[in-house]
C-alpha cells in the first residue's frame, strides 16, 4: 500500500509542477488514454498469470 501512495504522491507533485510551469501534462489527458494504460497493465498481469511467472 505504501508503494501505491508514494506513486500517487509522485504523480500528483509532477502534475503540480507541470501545471505551474505551464507545460502539457506528461500523461493522457482523457479517460480513454488512462484506460489504455490500465489495459496495458492488465494485459501484462494476465500473461504473467497464464505463464506462471
C-alpha positions as a Markdown table, in Angstrom:
| # | Residue | x | y | z |
|---|---|---|---|---|
| 1 | Unk | 0.0 | 0.0 | 0.0 |
| 2 | Unk | 2.9 | 2.3 | 0.8 |
| 3 | Unk | 4.2 | 2.0 | -2.8 |
| 4 | Unk | 0.8 | 2.9 | -4.2 |
| 5 | Unk | 0.6 | 6.1 | -2.0 |
| 6 | Unk | 4.1 | 7.1 | -2.9 |
| 7 | Unk | 3.4 | 6.6 | -6.7 |
| 8 | Unk | 0.2 | 8.7 | -6.4 |
| 9 | Unk | 2.0 | 11.5 | -4.5 |
| 10 | Unk | 4.8 | 11.5 | -7.0 |
| 11 | Unk | 2.4 | 11.8 | -9.9 |
| 12 | Unk | 0.4 | 14.5 | -8.1 |
| 13 | Unk | 3.5 | 16.6 | -7.4 |
| 14 | Unk | 4.6 | 16.1 | -11.0 |
| 15 | Unk | 1.2 | 17.3 | -12.2 |
| 16 | Unk | 1.5 | 20.4 | -9.9 |
| 17 | Unk | 5.0 | 21.2 | -11.2 |
| 18 | Unk | 4.0 | 20.8 | -14.9 |
| 19 | Unk | 0.9 | 22.9 | -14.3 |
| 20 | Unk | 2.8 | 25.7 | -12.6 |
| 21 | Unk | 5.4 | 25.7 | -15.4 |
| 22 | Unk | 2.5 | 25.8 | -17.9 |
| 23 | Unk | 3.7 | 22.6 | -19.6 |
| 24 | Unk | 1.4 | 19.9 | -21.0 |
| 25 | Unk | 0.9 | 17.1 | -18.6 |
| 26 | Unk | 3.1 | 14.0 | -19.1 |
| 27 | Unk | 0.1 | 11.7 | -19.2 |
| 28 | Unk | -3.0 | 11.2 | -21.3 |
| 29 | Unk | -5.5 | 14.0 | -20.5 |
| 30 | Unk | -8.6 | 11.9 | -21.2 |
| 31 | Unk | -10.2 | 8.8 | -19.6 |
| 32 | Unk | -9.6 | 6.9 | -22.8 |
| 33 | Unk | -5.9 | 7.4 | -22.6 |
| 34 | Unk | -5.8 | 6.4 | -19.0 |
| 35 | Unk | -7.9 | 3.3 | -19.7 |
| 36 | Unk | -5.3 | 2.4 | -22.4 |
| 37 | Unk | -2.6 | 2.5 | -19.7 |
| 38 | Unk | -4.8 | 0.3 | -17.4 |
| 39 | Unk | -5.3 | -2.1 | -20.3 |
| 40 | Unk | -1.6 | -2.5 | -20.9 |
| 41 | Unk | -1.1 | -3.2 | -17.2 |
| 42 | Unk | -4.0 | -5.8 | -17.1 |
| 43 | Unk | -2.6 | -7.5 | -20.2 |
| 44 | Unk | 0.8 | -7.8 | -18.6 |
| 45 | Unk | -0.8 | -9.3 | -15.5 |
| 46 | Unk | -2.9 | -11.8 | -17.5 |
| 47 | Unk | 0.2 | -13.0 | -19.5 |
| 48 | Unk | 2.2 | -13.3 | -16.2 |
| 49 | Unk | -0.6 | -15.3 | -14.6 |
| 50 | Unk | -1.0 | -17.6 | -17.6 |
| 51 | Unk | 2.7 | -18.3 | -18.0 |
| 52 | Unk | 3.2 | -18.8 | -14.2 |
| 53 | Unk | 5.8 | -16.1 | -13.8 |
